């Protein structure tokens, strides 16, 4: 088990570990790049879909 740093208010910071897959969400007039992200302290089964542009801002290390 990994140690988890918990703040005084019982919250902790989530960190993206890796991108598992990519896809595009298509609306009427635009395409939104999406990434399925595995988070630290979570398994692949708990991965979530996030907007690629938001990940690039918060976690640029995933794209280098």
PDBQT receptor file of N, H, CA, C and O in Angstrom, charges set to zero:
ATOM      1  N   UNK A   1       0.827  -1.177   0.000  1.00  0.00    +0.000 N 
ATOM      2  CA  UNK A   1       0.000   0.000   0.000  1.00  0.00    +0.000 C 
ATOM      3  C   UNK A   1       0.876   1.247   0.000  1.00  0.00    +0.000 C 
ATOM      4  O   UNK A   1       1.906   1.314   0.670  1.00  0.00    +0.000 OA
ATOM      5  N   UNK A   2       0.427   2.230  -0.776  1.00  0.00    +0.000 N 
ATOM      6  H   UNK A   2      -0.410   2.176  -1.321  1.00  0.00    +0.000 HD
ATOM      7  CA  UNK A   2       1.123   3.503  -0.806  1.00  0.00    +0.000 C 
ATOM      8  C   UNK A   2       0.562   4.430   0.267  1.00  0.00    +0.000 C 
ATOM      9  O   UNK A   2      -0.616   4.367   0.618  1.00  0.00    +0.000 OA
ATOM     10  N   UNK A   3       1.428   5.281   0.769  1.00  0.00    +0.000 N 
ATOM     11  H   UNK A   3       2.385   5.332   0.484  1.00  0.00    +0.000 HD
ATOM     12  CA  UNK A   3       0.987   6.248   1.762  1.00  0.00    +0.000 C 
ATOM     13  C   UNK A   3       0.261   7.393   1.069  1.00  0.00    +0.000 C 
ATOM     14  O   UNK A   3       0.681   7.844   0.003  1.00  0.00    +0.000 OA
ATOM     15  N   UNK A   4      -0.812   7.855   1.664  1.00  0.00    +0.000 N 
ATOM     16  H   UNK A   4      -1.153   7.488   2.529  1.00  0.00    +0.000 HD
ATOM     17  CA  UNK A   4      -1.638   8.913   1.094  1.00  0.00    +0.000 C 
ATOM     18  C   UNK A   4      -1.533  10.156   1.963  1.00  0.00    +0.000 C 
ATOM     19  O   UNK A   4      -1.762  10.092   3.171  1.00  0.00    +0.000 OA
ATOM     20  N   UNK A   5      -1.184  11.301   1.349  1.00  0.00    +0.000 N 
ATOM     21  H   UNK A   5      -0.997  11.353   0.367  1.00  0.00    +0.000 HD
ATOM     22  CA  UNK A   5      -1.069  12.554   2.102  1.00  0.00    +0.000 C 
ATOM     23  C   UNK A   5      -2.445  13.201   2.193  1.00  0.00    +0.000 C 
ATOM     24  O   UNK A   5      -2.976  13.693   1.196  1.00  0.00    +0.000 OA
ATOM     25  N   UNK A   6      -3.016  13.199   3.385  1.00  0.00    +0.000 N 
ATOM     26  H   UNK A   6      -2.586  12.800   4.194  1.00  0.00    +0.000 HD
ATOM     27  CA  UNK A   6      -4.343  13.758   3.608  1.00  0.00    +0.000 C 
ATOM     28  C   UNK A   6      -4.198  15.114   4.281  1.00  0.00    +0.000 C 
ATOM     29  O   UNK A   6      -3.450  15.266   5.246  1.00  0.00    +0.000 OA
ATOM     30  N   UNK A   7      -4.929  16.106   3.756  1.00  0.00    +0.000 N 
ATOM     31  H   UNK A   7      -5.537  15.983   2.971  1.00  0.00    +0.000 HD
ATOM     32  CA  UNK A   7      -4.912  17.459   4.307  1.00  0.00    +0.000 C 
ATOM     33  C   UNK A   7      -5.731  17.503   5.598  1.00  0.00    +0.000 C 
ATOM     34  O   UNK A   7      -6.395  16.530   5.955  1.00  0.00    +0.000 OA
ATOM     35  N   UNK A   8      -5.677  18.625   6.283  1.00  0.00    +0.000 N 
ATOM     36  H   UNK A   8      -5.138  19.416   5.993  1.00  0.00    +0.000 HD
ATOM     37  CA  UNK A   8      -6.419  18.777   7.537  1.00  0.00    +0.000 C 
ATOM     38  C   UNK A   8      -7.929  18.653   7.334  1.00  0.00    +0.000 C 
ATOM     39  O   UNK A   8      -8.647  18.221   8.236  1.00  0.00    +0.000 OA
ATOM     40  N   UNK A   9      -8.410  19.036   6.144  1.00  0.00    +0.000 N 
ATOM     41  H   UNK A   9      -7.827  19.387   5.411  1.00  0.00    +0.000 HD
ATOM     42  CA  UNK A   9      -9.848  18.950   5.873  1.00  0.00    +0.000 C 
ATOM     43  C   UNK A   9     -10.248  17.586   5.295  1.00  0.00    +0.000 C 
ATOM     44  O   UNK A   9     -11.343  17.425   4.756  1.00  0.00    +0.000 OA
ATOM     45  N   UNK A  10      -9.352  16.623   5.416  1.00  0.00    +0.000 N 
ATOM     46  H   UNK A  10      -8.463  16.754   5.855  1.00  0.00    +0.000 HD
ATOM     47  CA  UNK A  10      -9.565  15.235   4.972  1.00  0.00    +0.000 C 
ATOM     48  C   UNK A  10      -9.647  15.092   3.451  1.00  0.00    +0.000 C 
ATOM     49  O   UNK A  10     -10.252  14.139   2.960  1.00  0.00    +0.000 OA
ATOM     50  N   UNK A  11      -9.055  16.013   2.703  1.00  0.00    +0.000 N 
ATOM     51  H   UNK A  11      -8.564  16.788   3.102  1.00  0.00    +0.000 HD
ATOM     52  CA  UNK A  11      -9.006  15.916   1.248  1.00  0.00    +0.000 C 
ATOM     53  C   UNK A  11      -7.576  15.548   0.837  1.00  0.00    +0.000 C 
ATOM     54  O   UNK A  11      -6.645  15.634   1.637  1.00  0.00    +0.000 OA
ATOM     55  N   UNK A  12      -7.423  15.139  -0.417  1.00  0.00    +0.000 N 
ATOM     56  H   UNK A  12      -8.180  15.070  -1.067  1.00  0.00    +0.000 HD
ATOM     57  CA  UNK A  12      -6.099  14.862  -0.949  1.00  0.00    +0.000 C 
ATOM     58  C   UNK A  12      -6.072  15.219  -2.423  1.00  0.00    +0.000 C 
ATOM     59  O   UNK A  12      -7.113  15.265  -3.078  1.00  0.00    +0.000 OA
ATOM     60  N   UNK A  13      -4.877  15.470  -2.943  1.00  0.00    +0.000 N 
ATOM     61  H   UNK A  13      -4.031  15.433  -2.410  1.00  0.00    +0.000 HD
ATOM     62  CA  UNK A  13      -4.717  15.898  -4.319  1.00  0.00    +0.000 C 
ATOM     63  C   UNK A  13      -4.637  14.691  -5.241  1.00  0.00    +0.000 C 
ATOM     64  O   UNK A  13      -3.859  13.766  -5.009  1.00  0.00    +0.000 OA
ATOM     65  N   UNK A  14      -5.449  14.714  -6.283  1.00  0.00    +0.000 N 
ATOM     66  H   UNK A  14      -6.081  15.465  -6.471  1.00  0.00    +0.000 HD
ATOM     67  CA  UNK A  14      -5.422  13.653  -7.289  1.00  0.00    +0.000 C 
ATOM     68  C   UNK A  14      -4.353  13.977  -8.324  1.00  0.00    +0.000 C 
ATOM     69  O   UNK A  14      -4.206  15.132  -8.725  1.00  0.00    +0.000 OA
ATOM     70  N   UNK A  15      -3.612  12.974  -8.756  1.00  0.00    +0.000 N 
ATOM     71  H   UNK A  15      -3.732  12.036  -8.430  1.00  0.00    +0.000 HD
ATOM     72  CA  UNK A  15      -2.606  13.139  -9.794  1.00  0.00    +0.000 C 
ATOM     73  C   UNK A  15      -2.847  12.115 -10.889  1.00  0.00    +0.000 C 
ATOM     74  O   UNK A  15      -3.042  10.929 -10.622  1.00  0.00    +0.000 OA
ATOM     75  N   UNK A  16      -2.830  12.593 -12.118  1.00  0.00    +0.000 N 
ATOM     76  H   UNK A  16      -2.671  13.556 -12.335  1.00  0.00    +0.000 HD
ATOM     77  CA  UNK A  16      -2.991  11.699 -13.261  1.00  0.00    +0.000 C 
ATOM     78  C   UNK A  16      -1.698  10.922 -13.459  1.00  0.00    +0.000 C 
ATOM     79  O   UNK A  16      -0.612  11.501 -13.474  1.00  0.00    +0.000 OA
ATOM     80  N   UNK A  17      -1.823   9.601 -13.610  1.00  0.00    +0.000 N 
ATOM     81  H   UNK A  17      -2.706   9.131 -13.598  1.00  0.00    +0.000 HD
ATOM     82  CA  UNK A  17      -0.651   8.750 -13.768  1.00  0.00    +0.000 C 
ATOM     83  C   UNK A  17      -0.348   8.504 -15.241  1.00  0.00    +0.000 C 
ATOM     84  O   UNK A  17       0.795   8.630 -15.680  1.00  0.00    +0.000 OA
ATOM     85  N   UNK A  18      -1.401   8.146 -16.011  1.00  0.00    +0.000 N 
ATOM     86  H   UNK A  18      -2.329   8.043 -15.654  1.00  0.00    +0.000 HD
ATOM     87  CA  UNK A  18      -1.184   7.885 -17.431  1.00  0.00    +0.000 C 
ATOM     88  C   UNK A  18      -2.503   7.931 -18.196  1.00  0.00    +0.000 C 
ATOM     89  O   UNK A  18      -3.591   7.816 -17.631  1.00  0.00    +0.000 OA
ATOM     90  N   UNK A  19      -2.357   8.102 -19.491  1.00  0.00    +0.000 N 
ATOM     91  H   UNK A  19      -1.473   8.195 -19.950  1.00  0.00    +0.000 HD
ATOM     92  CA  UNK A  19      -3.507   8.095 -20.392  1.00  0.00    +0.000 C 
ATOM     93  C   UNK A  19      -3.658   6.677 -20.927  1.00  0.00    +0.000 C 
ATOM     94  O   UNK A  19      -2.720   6.113 -21.491  1.00  0.00    +0.000 OA
ATOM     95  N   UNK A  20      -4.839   6.108 -20.748  1.00  0.00    +0.000 N 
ATOM     96  H   UNK A  20      -5.602   6.566 -20.290  1.00  0.00    +0.000 HD
ATOM     97  CA  UNK A  20      -5.089   4.740 -21.174  1.00  0.00    +0.000 C 
ATOM     98  C   UNK A  20      -5.593   4.663 -22.607  1.00  0.00    +0.000 C 
ATOM     99  O   UNK A  20      -5.212   3.754 -23.344  1.00  0.00    +0.000 OA
ATOM    100  N   UNK A  21      -6.443   5.603 -23.014  1.00  0.00    +0.000 N 
ATOM    101  H   UNK A  21      -6.752   6.341 -22.414  1.00  0.00    +0.000 HD
ATOM    102  CA  UNK A  21      -6.912   5.649 -24.393  1.00  0.00    +0.000 C 
ATOM    103  C   UNK A  21      -7.421   7.037 -24.724  1.00  0.00    +0.000 C 
ATOM    104  O   UNK A  21      -7.657   7.862 -23.841  1.00  0.00    +0.000 OA
ATOM    105  N   UNK A  22      -7.584   7.274 -26.012  1.00  0.00    +0.000 N 
ATOM    106  H   UNK A  22      -7.393   6.604 -26.729  1.00  0.00    +0.000 HD
ATOM    107  CA  UNK A  22      -8.058   8.569 -26.502  1.00  0.00    +0.000 C 
ATOM    108  C   UNK A  22      -9.263   8.365 -27.399  1.00  0.00    +0.000 C 
ATOM    109  O   UNK A  22      -9.431   7.324 -28.033  1.00  0.00    +0.000 OA
ATOM    110  N   UNK A  23     -10.091   9.391 -27.429  1.00  0.00    +0.000 N 
ATOM    111  H   UNK A  23      -9.954  10.237 -26.914  1.00  0.00    +0.000 HD
ATOM    112  CA  UNK A  23     -11.295   9.347 -28.248  1.00  0.00    +0.000 C 
ATOM    113  C   UNK A  23     -11.714  10.783 -28.542  1.00  0.00    +0.000 C 
ATOM    114  O   UNK A  23     -11.135  11.731 -28.011  1.00  0.00    +0.000 OA
ATOM    115  N   UNK A  24     -12.729  10.933 -29.398  1.00  0.00    +0.000 N 
ATOM    116  H   UNK A  24     -13.199  10.163 -29.830  1.00  0.00    +0.000 HD
ATOM    117  CA  UNK A  24     -13.280  12.251 -29.676  1.00  0.00    +0.000 C 
ATOM    118  C   UNK A  24     -14.769  12.220 -29.432  1.00  0.00    +0.000 C 
ATOM    119  O   UNK A  24     -15.465  11.294 -29.848  1.00  0.00    +0.000 OA
ATOM    120  N   UNK A  25     -15.247  13.239 -28.755  1.00  0.00    +0.000 N 
ATOM    121  H   UNK A  25     -14.682  13.992 -28.417  1.00  0.00    +0.000 HD
ATOM    122  CA  UNK A  25     -16.677  13.404 -28.568  1.00  0.00    +0.000 C 
ATOM    123  C   UNK A  25     -17.112  14.390 -29.650  1.00  0.00    +0.000 C 
ATOM    124  O   UNK A  25     -16.584  15.499 -29.730  1.00  0.00    +0.000 OA
ATOM    125  N   UNK A  26     -18.060  13.993 -30.470  1.00  0.00    +0.000 N 
ATOM    126  H   UNK A  26     -18.489  13.092 -30.405  1.00  0.00    +0.000 HD
ATOM    127  CA  UNK A  26     -18.466  14.815 -31.597  1.00  0.00    +0.000 C 
ATOM    128  C   UNK A  26     -19.830  15.425 -31.316  1.00  0.00    +0.000 C 
ATOM    129  O   UNK A  26     -20.809  14.724 -31.061  1.00  0.00    +0.000 OA
ATOM    130  N   UNK A  27     -19.866  16.755 -31.371  1.00  0.00    +0.000 N 
ATOM    131  H   UNK A  27     -19.071  17.324 -31.579  1.00  0.00    +0.000 HD
ATOM    132  CA  UNK A  27     -21.134  17.469 -31.234  1.00  0.00    +0.000 C 
ATOM    133  C   UNK A  27     -21.556  17.918 -32.626  1.00  0.00    +0.000 C 
ATOM    134  O   UNK A  27     -20.945  17.506 -33.613  1.00  0.00    +0.000 OA
ATOM    135  N   UNK A  28     -22.558  18.730 -32.726  1.00  0.00    +0.000 N 
ATOM    136  H   UNK A  28     -23.054  19.065 -31.924  1.00  0.00    +0.000 HD
ATOM    137  CA  UNK A  28     -23.030  19.180 -34.037  1.00  0.00    +0.000 C 
ATOM    138  C   UNK A  28     -21.966  19.900 -34.848  1.00  0.00    +0.000 C 
ATOM    139  O   UNK A  28     -21.843  19.681 -36.053  1.00  0.00    +0.000 OA
ATOM    140  N   UNK A  29     -21.204  20.751 -34.195  1.00  0.00    +0.000 N 
ATOM    141  H   UNK A  29     -21.303  20.929 -33.216  1.00  0.00    +0.000 HD
ATOM    142  CA  UNK A  29     -20.254  21.564 -34.962  1.00  0.00    +0.000 C 
ATOM    143  C   UNK A  29     -18.811  21.530 -34.467  1.00  0.00    +0.000 C 
ATOM    144  O   UNK A  29     -18.002  22.341 -34.918  1.00  0.00    +0.000 OA
ATOM    145  N   UNK A  30     -18.467  20.638 -33.574  1.00  0.00    +0.000 N 
ATOM    146  H   UNK A  30     -19.125  19.980 -33.208  1.00  0.00    +0.000 HD
ATOM    147  CA  UNK A  30     -17.062  20.542 -33.174  1.00  0.00    +0.000 C 
ATOM    148  C   UNK A  30     -16.728  19.163 -32.615  1.00  0.00    +0.000 C 
ATOM    149  O   UNK A  30     -17.603  18.373 -32.259  1.00  0.00    +0.000 OA
ATOM    150  N   UNK A  31     -15.441  18.915 -32.554  1.00  0.00    +0.000 N 
ATOM    151  H   UNK A  31     -14.730  19.557 -32.843  1.00  0.00    +0.000 HD
ATOM    152  CA  UNK A  31     -14.902  17.664 -32.007  1.00  0.00    +0.000 C 
ATOM    153  C   UNK A  31     -14.141  17.998 -30.727  1.00  0.00    +0.000 C 
ATOM    154  O   UNK A  31     -13.344  18.935 -30.697  1.00  0.00    +0.000 OA
ATOM    155  N   UNK A  32     -14.389  17.237 -29.689  1.00  0.00    +0.000 N 
ATOM    156  H   UNK A  32     -15.037  16.476 -29.714  1.00  0.00    +0.000 HD
ATOM    157  CA  UNK A  32     -13.727  17.471 -28.406  1.00  0.00    +0.000 C 
ATOM    158  C   UNK A  32     -12.834  16.271 -28.104  1.00  0.00    +0.000 C 
ATOM    159  O   UNK A  32     -13.341  15.178 -27.852  1.00  0.00    +0.000 OA
ATOM    160  N   UNK A  33     -11.502  16.457 -28.127  1.00  0.00    +0.000 N 
ATOM    161  H   UNK A  33     -11.091  17.345 -28.332  1.00  0.00    +0.000 HD
ATOM    162  CA  UNK A  33     -10.592  15.355 -27.795  1.00  0.00    +0.000 C 
ATOM    163  C   UNK A  33     -10.733  14.967 -26.314  1.00  0.00    +0.000 C 
ATOM    164  O   UNK A  33     -10.701  15.826 -25.433  1.00  0.00    +0.000 OA
ATOM    165  N   UNK A  34     -10.887  13.680 -26.062  1.00  0.00    +0.000 N 
ATOM    166  H   UNK A  34     -10.913  12.982 -26.778  1.00  0.00    +0.000 HD
ATOM    167  CA  UNK A  34     -11.044  13.155 -24.703  1.00  0.00    +0.000 C 
ATOM    168  C   UNK A  34      -9.970  12.107 -24.438  1.00  0.00    +0.000 C 
ATOM    169  O   UNK A  34      -9.506  11.429 -25.356  1.00  0.00    +0.000 OA
ATOM    170  N   UNK A  35      -9.583  11.984 -23.175  1.00  0.00    +0.000 N 
ATOM    171  H   UNK A  35      -9.959  12.535 -22.430  1.00  0.00    +0.000 HD
ATOM    172  CA  UNK A  35      -8.594  10.987 -22.759  1.00  0.00    +0.000 C 
ATOM    173  C   UNK A  35      -9.134  10.227 -21.561  1.00  0.00    +0.000 C 
ATOM    174  O   UNK A  35      -9.715  10.815 -20.649  1.00  0.00    +0.000 OA
ATOM    175  N   UNK A  36      -8.937   8.917 -21.570  1.00  0.00    +0.000 N 
ATOM    176  H   UNK A  36      -8.464   8.439 -22.311  1.00  0.00    +0.000 HD
ATOM    177  CA  UNK A  36      -9.291   8.090 -20.416  1.00  0.00    +0.000 C 
ATOM    178  C   UNK A  36      -8.053   8.020 -19.532  1.00  0.00    +0.000 C 
ATOM    179  O   UNK A  36      -7.009   7.521 -19.951  1.00  0.00    +0.000 OA
ATOM    180  N   UNK A  37      -8.176   8.522 -18.307  1.00  0.00    +0.000 N 
ATOM    181  H   UNK A  37      -9.024   8.927 -17.966  1.00  0.00    +0.000 HD
ATOM    182  CA  UNK A  37      -7.020   8.740 -17.427  1.00  0.00    +0.000 C 
ATOM    183  C   UNK A  37      -7.074   7.836 -16.208  1.00  0.00    +0.000 C 
ATOM    184  O   UNK A  37      -8.109   7.698 -15.556  1.00  0.00    +0.000 OA
ATOM    185  N   UNK A  38      -5.936   7.227 -15.916  1.00  0.00    +0.000 N 
ATOM    186  H   UNK A  38      -5.095   7.339 -16.446  1.00  0.00    +0.000 HD
ATOM    187  CA  UNK A  38      -5.794   6.477 -14.670  1.00  0.00    +0.000 C 
ATOM    188  C   UNK A  38      -5.204   7.432 -13.641  1.00  0.00    +0.000 C 
ATOM    189  O   UNK A  38      -4.231   8.132 -13.922  1.00  0.00    +0.000 OA
ATOM    190  N   UNK A  39      -5.791   7.461 -12.453  1.00  0.00    +0.000 N 
ATOM    191  H   UNK A  39      -6.582   6.893 -12.225  1.00  0.00    +0.000 HD
ATOM    192  CA  UNK A  39      -5.376   8.357 -11.392  1.00  0.00    +0.000 C 
ATOM    193  C   UNK A  39      -4.545   7.611 -10.352  1.00  0.00    +0.000 C 
ATOM    194  O   UNK A  39      -4.713   6.409 -10.149  1.00  0.00    +0.000 OA
ATOM    195  N   UNK A  40      -3.656   8.338  -9.703  1.00  0.00    +0.000 N 
ATOM    196  H   UNK A  40      -3.520   9.315  -9.867  1.00  0.00    +0.000 HD
ATOM    197  CA  UNK A  40      -2.820   7.775  -8.642  1.00  0.00    +0.000 C 
ATOM    198  C   UNK A  40      -3.719   7.251  -7.529  1.00  0.00    +0.000 C 
ATOM    199  O   UNK A  40      -4.723   7.880  -7.196  1.00  0.00    +0.000 OA
ATOM    200  N   UNK A  41      -3.377   6.136  -6.970  1.00  0.00    +0.000 N 
ATOM    201  H   UNK A  41      -2.562   5.625  -7.241  1.00  0.00    +0.000 HD
ATOM    202  CA  UNK A  41      -4.120   5.462  -5.899  1.00  0.00    +0.000 C 
ATOM    203  C   UNK A  41      -5.429   4.846  -6.397  1.00  0.00    +0.000 C 
ATOM    204  O   UNK A  41      -6.280   4.492  -5.581  1.00  0.00    +0.000 OA
ATOM    205  N   UNK A  42      -5.612   4.709  -7.709  1.00  0.00    +0.000 N 
ATOM    206  H   UNK A  42      -4.921   4.996  -8.372  1.00  0.00    +0.000 HD
ATOM    207  CA  UNK A  42      -6.822   4.099  -8.269  1.00  0.00    +0.000 C 
ATOM    208  C   UNK A  42      -6.422   3.098  -9.343  1.00  0.00    +0.000 C 
ATOM    209  O   UNK A  42      -5.377   3.244  -9.976  1.00  0.00    +0.000 OA
ATOM    210  N   UNK A  43      -7.246   2.095  -9.546  1.00  0.00    +0.000 N 
ATOM    211  H   UNK A  43      -8.096   1.977  -9.032  1.00  0.00    +0.000 HD
ATOM    212  CA  UNK A  43      -6.967   1.074 -10.548  1.00  0.00    +0.000 C 
ATOM    213  C   UNK A  43      -7.429   1.535 -11.928  1.00  0.00    +0.000 C 
ATOM    214  O   UNK A  43      -8.080   2.573 -12.052  1.00  0.00    +0.000 OA
ATOM    215  N   UNK A  44      -7.094   0.765 -12.967  1.00  0.00    +0.000 N 
ATOM    216  H   UNK A  44      -6.566  -0.078 -12.867  1.00  0.00    +0.000 HD
ATOM    217  CA  UNK A  44      -7.525   1.077 -14.328  1.00  0.00    +0.000 C 
ATOM    218  C   UNK A  44      -9.046   1.039 -14.441  1.00  0.00    +0.000 C 
ATOM    219  O   UNK A  44      -9.625   1.772 -15.243  1.00  0.00    +0.000 OA
ATOM    220  N   UNK A  45      -9.689   0.205 -13.655  1.00  0.00    +0.000 N 
ATOM    221  H   UNK A  45      -9.220  -0.390 -13.003  1.00  0.00    +0.000 HD
ATOM    222  CA  UNK A  45     -11.148   0.116 -13.686  1.00  0.00    +0.000 C 
ATOM    223  C   UNK A  45     -11.812   1.412 -13.239  1.00  0.00    +0.000 C 
ATOM    224  O   UNK A  45     -12.962   1.673 -13.591  1.00  0.00    +0.000 OA
ATOM    225  N   UNK A  46     -11.108   2.209 -12.478  1.00  0.00    +0.000 N 
ATOM    226  H   UNK A  46     -10.174   1.997 -12.192  1.00  0.00    +0.000 HD
ATOM    227  CA  UNK A  46     -11.655   3.464 -11.958  1.00  0.00    +0.000 C 
ATOM    228  C   UNK A  46     -11.245   4.679 -12.796  1.00  0.00    +0.000 C 
ATOM    229  O   UNK A  46     -11.449   5.818 -12.375  1.00  0.00    +0.000 OA
ATOM    230  N   UNK A  47     -10.671   4.444 -13.973  1.00  0.00    +0.000 N 
ATOM    231  H   UNK A  47     -10.505   3.520 -14.315  1.00  0.00    +0.000 HD
ATOM    232  CA  UNK A  47     -10.241   5.534 -14.846  1.00  0.00    +0.000 C 
ATOM    233  C   UNK A  47     -11.445   6.353 -15.306  1.00  0.00    +0.000 C 
ATOM    234  O   UNK A  47     -12.555   5.836 -15.428  1.00  0.00    +0.000 OA
ATOM    235  N   UNK A  48     -11.205   7.631 -15.556  1.00  0.00    +0.000 N 
ATOM    236  H   UNK A  48     -10.303   8.051 -15.457  1.00  0.00    +0.000 HD
ATOM    237  CA  UNK A  48     -12.284   8.530 -15.967  1.00  0.00    +0.000 C 
ATOM    238  C   UNK A  48     -11.936   9.198 -17.297  1.00  0.00    +0.000 C 
ATOM    239  O   UNK A  48     -10.764   9.329 -17.650  1.00  0.00    +0.000 OA
ATOM    240  N   UNK A  49     -12.963   9.614 -18.023  1.00  0.00    +0.000 N 
ATOM    241  H   UNK A  49     -13.915   9.508 -17.736  1.00  0.00    +0.000 HD
ATOM    242  CA  UNK A  49     -12.780  10.358 -19.265  1.00  0.00    +0.000 C 
ATOM    243  C   UNK A  49     -12.690  11.842 -18.932  1.00  0.00    +0.000 C 
ATOM    244  O   UNK A  49     -13.547  12.382 -18.233  1.00  0.00    +0.000 OA
ATOM    245  N   UNK A  50     -11.646  12.495 -19.436  1.00  0.00    +0.000 N 
ATOM    246  H   UNK A  50     -10.950  12.056 -20.004  1.00  0.00    +0.000 HD
ATOM    247  CA  UNK A  50     -11.407  13.917 -19.189  1.00  0.00    +0.000 C 
ATOM    248  C   UNK A  50     -11.095  14.607 -20.505  1.00  0.00    +0.000 C 
ATOM    249  O   UNK A  50     -10.625  13.973 -21.450  1.00  0.00    +0.000 OA
ATOM    250  N   UNK A  51     -11.357  15.912 -20.567  1.00  0.00    +0.000 N 
ATOM    251  H   UNK A  51     -11.739  16.427 -19.799  1.00  0.00    +0.000 HD
ATOM    252  CA  UNK A  51     -11.030  16.697 -21.754  1.00  0.00    +0.000 C 
ATOM    253  C   UNK A  51      -9.511  16.827 -21.879  1.00  0.00    +0.000 C 
ATOM    254  O   UNK A  51      -8.820  17.140 -20.910  1.00  0.00    +0.000 OA
ATOM    255  N   UNK A  52      -9.007  16.582 -23.083  1.00  0.00    +0.000 N 
ATOM    256  H   UNK A  52      -9.568  16.328 -23.871  1.00  0.00    +0.000 HD
ATOM    257  CA  UNK A  52      -7.569  16.641 -23.316  1.00  0.00    +0.000 C 
ATOM    258  C   UNK A  52      -7.001  18.026 -23.013  1.00  0.00    +0.000 C 
ATOM    259  O   UNK A  52      -5.919  18.129 -22.435  1.00  0.00    +0.000 OA
ATOM    260  N   UNK A  53      -7.707  19.092 -23.392  1.00  0.00    +0.000 N 
ATOM    261  H   UNK A  53      -8.586  19.009 -23.861  1.00  0.00    +0.000 HD
ATOM    262  CA  UNK A  53      -7.191  20.446 -23.162  1.00  0.00    +0.000 C 
ATOM    263  C   UNK A  53      -7.035  20.754 -21.678  1.00  0.00    +0.000 C 
ATOM    264  O   UNK A  53      -6.102  21.459 -21.295  1.00  0.00    +0.000 OA
ATOM    265  N   UNK A  54      -7.927  20.240 -20.835  1.00  0.00    +0.000 N 
ATOM    266  H   UNK A  54      -8.685  19.667 -21.146  1.00  0.00    +0.000 HD
ATOM    267  CA  UNK A  54      -7.812  20.456 -19.395  1.00  0.00    +0.000 C 
ATOM    268  C   UNK A  54      -6.655  19.657 -18.811  1.00  0.00    +0.000 C 
ATOM    269  O   UNK A  54      -5.975  20.125 -17.897  1.00  0.00    +0.000 OA
ATOM    270  N   UNK A  55      -6.428  18.457 -19.330  1.00  0.00    +0.000 N 
ATOM    271  H   UNK A  55      -6.980  18.076 -20.072  1.00  0.00    +0.000 HD
ATOM    272  CA  UNK A  55      -5.295  17.647 -18.865  1.00  0.00    +0.000 C 
ATOM    273  C   UNK A  55      -3.964  18.293 -19.232  1.00  0.00    +0.000 C 
ATOM    274  O   UNK A  55      -3.017  18.263 -18.445  1.00  0.00    +0.000 OA
ATOM    275  N   UNK A  56      -3.891  18.879 -20.428  1.00  0.00    +0.000 N 
ATOM    276  H   UNK A  56      -4.660  18.904 -21.067  1.00  0.00    +0.000 HD
ATOM    277  CA  UNK A  56      -2.648  19.531 -20.858  1.00  0.00    +0.000 C 
ATOM    278  C   UNK A  56      -2.294  20.694 -19.944  1.00  0.00    +0.000 C 
ATOM    279  O   UNK A  56      -1.114  20.963 -19.719  1.00  0.00    +0.000 OA
ATOM    280  N   UNK A  57      -3.294  21.388 -19.413  1.00  0.00    +0.000 N 
ATOM    281  H   UNK A  57      -4.253  21.170 -19.596  1.00  0.00    +0.000 HD
ATOM    282  CA  UNK A  57      -3.050  22.502 -18.499  1.00  0.00    +0.000 C 
ATOM    283  C   UNK A  57      -2.623  21.991 -17.119  1.00  0.00    +0.000 C 
ATOM    284  O   UNK A  57      -1.656  22.484 -16.539  1.00  0.00    +0.000 OA
ATOM    285  N   UNK A  58      -3.347  21.008 -16.605  1.00  0.00    +0.000 N 
ATOM    286  H   UNK A  58      -4.133  20.608 -17.076  1.00  0.00    +0.000 HD
ATOM    287  CA  UNK A  58      -3.088  20.523 -15.251  1.00  0.00    +0.000 C 
ATOM    288  C   UNK A  58      -1.969  19.502 -15.130  1.00  0.00    +0.000 C 
ATOM    289  O   UNK A  58      -1.297  19.427 -14.101  1.00  0.00    +0.000 OA
ATOM    290  N   UNK A  59      -1.767  18.710 -16.191  1.00  0.00    +0.000 N 
ATOM    291  H   UNK A  59      -2.312  18.771 -17.027  1.00  0.00    +0.000 HD
ATOM    292  CA  UNK A  59      -0.772  17.627 -16.148  1.00  0.00    +0.000 C 
ATOM    293  C   UNK A  59       0.016  17.585 -17.461  1.00  0.00    +0.000 C 
ATOM    294  O   UNK A  59      -0.105  16.618 -18.213  1.00  0.00    +0.000 OA
ATOM    295  N   UNK A  60       0.810  18.600 -17.749  1.00  0.00    +0.000 N 
ATOM    296  H   UNK A  60       0.909  19.386 -17.139  1.00  0.00    +0.000 HD
ATOM    297  CA  UNK A  60       1.559  18.630 -19.028  1.00  0.00    +0.000 C 
ATOM    298  C   UNK A  60       2.551  17.486 -19.174  1.00  0.00    +0.000 C 
ATOM    299  O   UNK A  60       2.928  17.142 -20.295  1.00  0.00    +0.000 OA
ATOM    300  N   UNK A  61       2.977  16.898 -18.081  1.00  0.00    +0.000 N 
ATOM    301  H   UNK A  61       2.670  17.178 -17.171  1.00  0.00    +0.000 HD
ATOM    302  CA  UNK A  61       3.946  15.791 -18.130  1.00  0.00    +0.000 C 
ATOM    303  C   UNK A  61       3.376  14.564 -18.844  1.00  0.00    +0.000 C 
ATOM    304  O   UNK A  61       4.148  13.735 -19.327  1.00  0.00    +0.000 OA
ATOM    305  N   UNK A  62       2.066  14.422 -18.926  1.00  0.00    +0.000 N 
ATOM    306  H   UNK A  62       1.439  15.095 -18.534  1.00  0.00    +0.000 HD
ATOM    307  CA  UNK A  62       1.453  13.283 -19.614  1.00  0.00    +0.000 C 
ATOM    308  C   UNK A  62       1.619  13.370 -21.135  1.00  0.00    +0.000 C 
ATOM    309  O   UNK A  62       1.455  12.370 -21.834  1.00  0.00    +0.000 OA
ATOM    310  N   UNK A  63       1.938  14.544 -21.640  1.00  0.00    +0.000 N 
ATOM    311  H   UNK A  63       2.071  15.356 -21.072  1.00  0.00    +0.000 HD
ATOM    312  CA  UNK A  63       1.998  14.766 -23.088  1.00  0.00    +0.000 C 
ATOM    313  C   UNK A  63       3.402  15.009 -23.600  1.00  0.00    +0.000 C 
ATOM    314  O   UNK A  63       3.576  15.307 -24.781  1.00  0.00    +0.000 OA
ATOM    315  N   UNK A  64       4.400  14.893 -22.758  1.00  0.00    +0.000 N 
ATOM    316  H   UNK A  64       4.259  14.650 -21.798  1.00  0.00    +0.000 HD
ATOM    317  CA  UNK A  64       5.773  15.142 -23.208  1.00  0.00    +0.000 C 
ATOM    318  C   UNK A  64       6.447  13.889 -23.723  1.00  0.00    +0.000 C 
ATOM    319  O   UNK A  64       7.605  13.936 -24.137  1.00  0.00    +0.000 OA
TER     320      UNK A  64
